[in-house]
């Protein structure tokens, strides 16, 4: 009996050691976040073992587990008509609220989900729930894009899927089919979906043949650049759940179908060193020492290598492709962007991506709302369903929907 208690105590101590992470005192629901992160790490380690044994790609296994678990807690609604469709070869899920008396046309949001271009789905309950609530709260038609994922496809296919689906929806006859007002359409997305939304919005703004364009863009903790992995937020939050720095770098490598051996060189910015000629023209567009307020810069110093590895850009030219890294777009493109909302979280490696994009857009003359949350973390907005229900999720979701309601 005594041996059993000793074993139980040891297991409890090991579990606590695995779960516990030192978190900033401002983070909401810290123990719940630690448990979520511990679950993620355990699942990811299992998936990497399966990958190592060459049984399957770790991202395929991880996504399968996410979708399988997610099916156990699906959320439905009798008030919203949910249908699946195909827009120019791209699967989408459409959320339509019931027609109101004397109402002719509805507003609409094209939504692109996150997940590192590799995980999640428009059909999972996390995003199904978000889009359903958006449709109900805004009385709007929500089009959730089911773009193809890594490793099935890599850049630029995710971008092309999102662009094709959006352009198809913006056709006058399609909008008429869904009773959508052409002048009241937003494009939005979170994390990697925010990346795709920003890139698609830039592309649409330059399309001279397009007669209908989004009125707004709303980007939720978007990932916007792979130029500098040592911005203050990357340094400050390098080990933060749910998205530590090394995980974000690996997502980029997977998106570009690159080699994991490059991860360390990317981490120390060897790919954008001063002797890498291809990167020189972009450096001024991502100078965080001038784009970030002092409250975000704190005492962090830029990491700029004098001598780097130009061959990285030669192997992965997409690192400087604005379709993948919208923050590096030229000012002429930024001037064409619609009214913009950007949500950022203090405890997120991607915080500075969003803040810098907001600053660049403002300088280009675009009206921007930067909605920053000191106590929130990356990915929080979709975590509103038990057992992954966070006060940060409700807080950010309500603020996001409120802005859309007031501006769309």
C-alpha positions in Angstrom: 0.0 0.0 0.0 2.8 2.3 0.9 4.6 1.6 -2.4 1.4 2.5 -4.3 1.2 5.9 -2.5 4.9 6.6 -3.3 4.2 5.7 -7.0 1.1 7.9 -7.0 3.0 10.8 -5.5 5.8 10.4 -8.0 3.3 10.4 -10.9 1.6 13.4 -9.6 4.9 15.3 -9.2 5.9 14.3 -12.7 2.6 15.4 -14.1 2.8 18.8 -12.3 6.4 19.2 -13.6 5.2 18.5 -17.2 2.2 20.7 -17.0 3.6 23.7 -15.1 4.9 26.7 -17.1 6.0 30.1 -15.7 3.4 32.5 -17.2 3.1 36.2 -17.0 0.8 37.3 -14.1 -1.5 39.0 -16.5 -2.5 35.9 -18.5 -6.2 34.9 -17.9 -7.0 31.4 -16.8 -3.3 30.4 -16.4 -3.8 26.8 -15.1 -6.3 26.1 -17.8 -3.8 27.4 -20.4 -1.1 25.2 -18.9 -3.3 22.1 -19.2 -4.2 23.0 -22.8 -0.6 23.5 -23.7 0.4 20.2 -22.0 -2.2 18.4 -24.0 -0.9 20.0 -27.2 2.6 19.0 -26.4 1.7 15.4 -25.5 -0.3 15.0 -28.7 2.4 16.6 -30.9 5.1 14.4 -29.4 3.1 11.3 -30.2 2.5 12.5 -33.7 6.2 13.3 -34.2 7.0 9.7 -33.0 4.6 8.3 -35.6 6.4 10.5 -38.2 9.8 9.3 -37.1 8.7 5.7 -37.5 7.6 6.7 -41.0 4.0 5.5 -40.4 2.5 8.8 -41.5 3.2 12.6 -41.7 2.9 14.1 -38.2 0.6 16.9 -39.4 -1.8 14.4 -41.0 -2.0 12.5 -37.7 -2.3 15.7 -35.7 -5.1 17.0 -37.8 -6.9 13.6 -37.7 -6.8 13.6 -33.9 -8.0 17.2 -33.7 -10.9 16.6 -36.0 -11.8 13.3 -34.3 -11.8 14.8 -30.8 -13.7 17.8 -32.2 -16.6 15.7 -33.5 -17.4 14.7 -29.9 -18.6 18.2 -29.1 -20.1 19.6 -32.3 -22.3 22.6 -31.9 -25.5 23.0 -34.0 -28.2 25.6 -34.3 -31.7 25.6 -35.5 -31.6 29.3 -36.2 -28.8 29.3 -38.8 -29.0 27.4 -42.1 -25.6 25.7 -42.6 -24.7 24.3 -46.0 -21.6 23.1 -47.8 -20.8 24.3 -51.3 -18.0 24.5 -53.8 -16.8 27.9 -55.0 -14.6 27.6 -58.1 -13.3 24.2 -57.0 -12.8 25.2 -53.4 -15.0 23.8 -50.6 -16.8 26.3 -48.4 -19.3 26.2 -45.5 -22.0 28.9 -45.7 -23.9 30.1 -42.6 -27.2 31.9 -43.4 -29.5 33.5 -40.9 -33.2 33.4 -41.6 -34.6 36.3 -43.6 -36.3 39.1 -41.7 -39.5 40.8 -42.7 -38.9 43.7 -45.2 -35.2 42.9 -45.3 -33.8 42.7 -48.9 -30.0 42.2 -48.6 -27.7 41.0 -45.8 -24.1 41.9 -45.1 -21.5 39.2 -45.3 -18.1 38.0 -44.0 -15.7 35.7 -45.9 -13.8 33.9 -43.0 -10.5 32.0 -43.4 -9.6 29.7 -40.5 -6.2 29.4 -38.8 -4.1 26.4 -37.9 -0.6 27.1 -39.4 -1.9 26.4 -43.0 -1.9 22.7 -41.8 -4.5 22.1 -39.1 -8.2 22.6 -38.3 -11.1 22.9 -40.7 -14.1 25.1 -41.4 -16.2 22.1 -40.3 -14.7 21.7 -36.8 -16.9 22.8 -33.9 -14.4 25.5 -32.9 -14.9 27.3 -36.2 -18.4 26.1 -36.8 -19.3 27.7 -33.5 -17.5 31.0 -34.2 -19.1 31.4 -37.7 -22.6 30.5 -36.3 -22.3 33.1 -33.6 -21.1 35.6 -36.2 -24.0 34.9 -38.4 -26.5 35.2 -35.5 -24.9 38.3 -34.0 -24.4 40.2 -37.2 -27.4 38.8 -39.1 -24.9 38.2 -41.9 -24.0 35.5 -44.4 -20.7 33.9 -43.3 -18.6 32.0 -45.9 -16.0 29.8 -44.2 -13.3 28.7 -46.6 -12.1 25.1 -46.5 -8.7 25.6 -48.2 -6.4 22.6 -48.7 -3.8 22.0 -46.0 -0.1 21.1 -45.6 1.2 18.5 -46.4 -1.3 17.8 -49.1 -0.4 21.1 -50.7 2.1 23.9 -49.8 2.4 27.6 -50.7 1.0 29.1 -52.9 -1.9 26.7 -53.1 -3.6 27.8 -49.8 -3.4 31.4 -51.0 -4.9 30.4 -54.4 -7.7 28.4 -52.8 -8.7 31.4 -50.6 -8.4 33.8 -53.5 -10.5 31.7 -55.9 -13.2 31.1 -53.3 -13.4 34.8 -52.4 -13.5 36.0 -56.0 -16.2 33.5 -56.9 -18.3 34.7 -54.0 -17.8 38.4 -55.1 -19.5 37.7 -58.4 -22.8 39.7 -58.6 -24.9 36.6 -59.5 -23.5 34.6 -56.5 -24.1 37.5 -54.1 -27.6 37.7 -55.4 -28.1 34.0 -54.8 -27.3 34.5 -51.2 -29.1 37.9 -50.9 -25.8 39.7 -50.0 -25.3 43.4 -50.2 -22.3 43.9 -52.5 -21.2 47.1 -50.6 -21.2 45.4 -47.2 -18.7 42.5 -47.4 -15.7 41.9 -45.1 -12.8 39.4 -45.4 -11.4 38.0 -42.2 -9.3 35.3 -40.6 -7.3 34.3 -37.6 -3.6 33.4 -37.4 -2.6 31.7 -40.7 -6.1 32.5 -41.9 -5.4 36.2 -41.1 -2.3 35.8 -43.2 -4.4 34.5 -46.1 -7.1 37.1 -45.6 -4.5 40.0 -45.7 -2.8 38.5 -48.8 -6.1 37.9 -50.6 -7.3 41.5 -49.8 -4.0 42.9 -51.2 -4.5 40.8 -54.4 -8.1 41.9 -54.8 -7.2 45.5 -54.4 -4.9 45.3 -57.4 -7.4 43.4 -59.7 -8.6 45.9 -62.2 -11.3 43.5 -63.5 -13.0 43.1 -60.2 -16.2 45.2 -59.8 -16.9 44.3 -56.2 -14.3 44.5 -53.4 -14.4 44.0 -49.6 -15.5 47.0 -47.6 -13.5 45.8 -44.6 -10.7 43.4 -43.5 -10.5 42.1 -40.0 -7.4 40.2 -39.0 -7.2 38.2 -35.8 -3.6 37.8 -34.4 -2.4 37.4 -38.0 1.0 35.9 -39.0 2.3 38.4 -41.6 6.1 38.0 -41.9 8.9 35.5 -41.9 11.6 38.1 -42.3 12.5 38.6 -38.6 12.0 36.0 -35.9 13.5 38.2 -33.3 10.9 41.0 -33.0 10.3 42.0 -29.4 7.2 39.8 -29.2 9.1 36.8 -30.7 11.8 37.3 -28.0 9.3 38.0 -25.2 7.0 35.1 -25.9 9.4 32.5 -27.4 8.2 29.8 -25.0 4.5 30.9 -24.6 1.7 28.5 -25.1 -0.1 27.9 -27.6 2.5 29.0 -30.2 6.1 29.0 -29.1 8.6 30.5 -31.5 10.1 27.2 -32.7 6.6 25.9 -33.6 5.8 29.0 -35.7 9.1 28.6 -37.5 8.3 25.0 -38.2 4.9 26.0 -39.6 6.6 28.4 -42.0 9.0 25.6 -43.1 6.1 23.2 -43.7 4.1 25.9 -45.6 7.1 26.4 -47.9 7.9 22.7 -48.1 11.3 23.5 -46.7 13.9 21.6 -44.7 13.8 21.5 -40.9 17.5 21.7 -40.9 17.1 25.4 -41.7 15.1 26.1 -38.5 18.1 27.4 -36.5 19.3 29.6 -39.3 15.9 31.1 -39.6 15.6 31.6 -35.8 18.8 33.8 -35.8 17.8 35.7 -38.9 20.6 34.3 -41.1 18.2 34.4 -44.1 17.9 38.2 -43.9 21.5 39.1 -42.9 23.0 42.3 -44.2 24.9 40.4 -47.0 21.8 38.8 -48.3 21.1 41.1 -51.3 17.5 39.9 -51.9 16.4 41.0 -48.5 17.9 44.5 -48.5 15.0 46.2 -50.3 12.5 44.8 -47.8 14.4 45.8 -44.6 12.9 49.3 -44.4 9.3 47.8 -44.6 9.9 45.8 -41.4 12.0 48.1 -39.2 10.3 47.4 -35.8 12.5 50.0 -34.1 10.4 52.7 -35.8 7.1 50.8 -36.3 6.5 49.7 -32.7 5.6 51.9 -29.7 8.1 51.9 -26.8 5.7 49.9 -24.7 6.2 47.0 -27.1 9.9 47.5 -27.8 10.7 47.5 -24.1 14.5 46.8 -23.8 14.8 44.3 -26.7 17.5 44.7 -29.3 17.3 43.9 -33.0 19.0 40.8 -34.2 20.7 41.6 -37.5 23.4 39.3 -38.7 26.3 40.9 -40.7 27.0 37.6 -42.6 24.2 35.1 -43.2 23.2 32.4 -45.7 21.9 33.8 -49.0 21.3 30.2 -50.1 18.2 30.0 -47.8 16.4 32.6 -49.9 17.5 30.8 -53.0 16.1 27.6 -51.7 12.9 29.2 -50.3 12.2 32.4 -52.3 8.7 32.5 -50.8 10.2 33.9 -47.6 10.1 37.2 -49.4 7.0 36.7 -51.5 4.3 39.2 -50.4 1.6 36.6 -51.1 3.0 34.7 -48.2 4.3 37.7 -46.1 1.8 40.6 -46.6 3.7 42.8 -44.2 6.4 43.3 -46.8 4.0 44.7 -49.4 4.9 48.0 -51.0 3.2 51.2 -49.9 1.3 51.5 -53.2 -0.5 48.3 -52.4 -1.2 49.2 -48.8 -2.8 52.5 -49.9 -5.5 50.4 -51.7 -6.5 48.4 -48.6 -10.0 48.8 -47.1 -10.8 49.9 -43.5 -9.0 47.5 -41.3 -9.4 45.9 -37.8 -6.4 44.1 -36.3 -6.6 42.1 -33.0 -3.4 41.4 -31.2 -2.6 39.7 -27.9 0.3 40.6 -25.6 1.3 37.0 -24.9 1.8 36.0 -28.5 4.9 35.8 -30.7 2.8 37.3 -33.5 1.8 40.4 -31.6 4.3 42.7 -33.4 3.3 41.4 -36.9 -0.2 42.8 -36.4 1.0 46.0 -34.7 3.6 46.7 -37.5 1.0 46.1 -40.2 -1.4 48.5 -38.5 1.3 51.1 -38.4 2.2 50.7 -42.0 -1.4 50.8 -43.1 -2.0 54.0 -41.1 1.1 55.6 -42.7 -0.4 54.6 -46.1 -3.6 56.5 -45.2 -5.9 53.5 -44.3 -8.2 53.8 -41.3 -7.1 51.1 -38.8 -8.4 49.9 -35.5 -5.8 48.1 -33.4 -7.5 46.1 -30.7 -4.9 44.9 -28.3 -5.5 42.6 -25.3 -2.9 42.6 -22.5 -4.1 39.4 -20.8 -4.8 37.2 -23.9 -2.8 34.6 -25.8 -2.5 33.3 -29.4 -5.5 31.4 -30.6 -7.8 32.4 -27.7 -10.7 33.6 -29.7 -11.8 30.1 -30.8 -11.5 28.6 -27.4 -15.0 29.3 -26.1 -16.4 25.7 -25.9 -16.0 23.5 -22.9 -13.5 22.1 -22.0 -11.4 24.7 -23.8 -13.5 27.6 -22.8 -11.5 30.7 -21.8 -12.6 34.1 -20.6 -10.0 35.5 -23.1 -11.9 33.8 -25.9 -15.3 35.4 -25.0 -13.6 38.8 -24.5 -11.8 38.9 -27.8 -14.7 37.4 -29.8 -17.2 39.9 -28.4 -14.8 42.8 -29.2 -14.2 41.5 -32.8 -17.9 41.0 -33.5 -18.8 44.4 -32.0 -16.4 46.1 -34.4 -17.8 44.3 -37.4 -21.4 45.2 -36.3 -20.5 48.8 -36.0 -18.5 49.1 -39.3 -19.9 46.5 -41.8 
